[in-house]
Amino acid sequence: MQFILKWLQMTCRDTSPIISEMMDHQVSSRKYWRARIHLAMCKVCQYYKAQLEVLVRLARELGREDSLEQPEGSLSPEAKTRIKNNLKHPD
């Protein structure tokens, strides 16, 4: 029984990197469940997780907006083709 209690015991310092890691990719089931149990009991980490979720959502939205807009001062496709051709076959 003591092993189980020790396994479940996690501090916020132990949990916060796992929460962050969970936002980016899948974690091991051991990490997942330890973090979930801690989150069920800790309001501070619940708030931290909510803040990270907002940041991830905003970063994704900004990334989508940036990819849709053509940067100011970028070259036209014709200019890019001319430059490539000149680099391949200089006069």
N, C-alpha and C positions, 0 to 999 in steps of 0.2 A: 504494500500500500504506500509506503514511503517513497518508493521509486516513482509511482504515478504522480504523487503530489509534487515531487521534485521536478518531474518532466513538465508538469503543467505550470509551474511557477516561472513567470517571466516578468521582467521589469519593462517599463516603457522604453528604456534605452535598448533593450533587446528586441522589442516589438517594432519600433519605428522603422528600422531599415527593412524589415520584412514587409511591412505595409507598403513602403515605397517600391520594393521589388515586385510585389503583387500587382502594382499598377502597370508595370512594364511587360511582365511575362508571367507564365505559370511557374509556381514554386512547388517544392516537394510537398506531399500531403502532410508530412510531419510539421514543416514550417507553417503551412496553411492552418492546420487545426490549432497549433499553439497560439498563433496570432489571433484566430477567431475567438478562442476561449478568452484570451486577454481582452480583446475588443468588447466582448460581452459584459465585462466587468469594469472597464476603464473608460470613463467619459472623456478624459483628456485625449486618449488615443482615438476615440471615435471622432472627436473634433478634428484631430490631425488628419485622419483618413478623409474626412469630408473636405478639408482644405486642399488636400492633394488631388482629390477627384475634380474639384473646380479648376485647379491649375492645369491638370491634364486635358480637360475638356477645352479650356481656353487656348492652350497651346495647339491642340489639333485644329481648332477653328481658325486660328491665325495662320497655321501652315496651309490649310486649304485656301484661304484668301490669297496668300502670297503666291501659291502655285497657279491660281487663276489669272492673276495680274501679270502683264508683261512689264518687266522692270523698265523704268525710265532710262532712255539713252541706250537701249539695246539695239543690236543690229537687225536689219531686215533679213529675211531668208536669202534674198538675192545677194546682199553684201557678204553674208557668210559664205555663200557659194563662191563668189569671186575671190575672197581671201583664201579659201581652201585651194582653189585652182592655182592661184599665184604661188602659194607655198609649195605645191606639188611640182609646178612647172614654171620656175622663175624665168623671166625674159633675159 
